[in-house]
Amino acid sequence: MAENIDDWELELRAKEEQLHLVSQIWQYTLALEEYVGRLRRCINQLSVAQNLREPYPDPLSDFALRFHDYSAYDDFKEALQDGESEQPIIEY
């Protein structure tokens, strides 16, 4: 028996796929932010060990971007969750 799929259901599936893609990209972005933070902390420790100043006094301060001011944010708010809480990750 062939499955009847109407336009509404196709649109819903496409929206779900978009949300999933944005969610996966967001999780990857958060992982990269964490990685950069760890690298910067390591560089700070190595610098101090060599009697140099810390190049990154606040390792997470200058590279993280958040998108809550974009008009499409509300469309993807659901995908911009951290997976552990109901609060979207929009700023530190």
Sequence and secondary structure as in RCSB ss.txt:
>XXXX:A:sequence
MAENIDDWELELRAKEEQLHLVSQIWQYTLALEEYVGRLRRCINQLSVAQNLREPYPDPLSDFALRFHDYSAYDD
FKEALQDGESEQPIIEY
>XXXX:A:secstr
      HHHHHHHHHHHHHHHHHHHHHHHHHHHHHHHHHHHHHHHHHHHTT   S SSTTSSS    TTSTTHHH
HGGGSB SSSSSB    
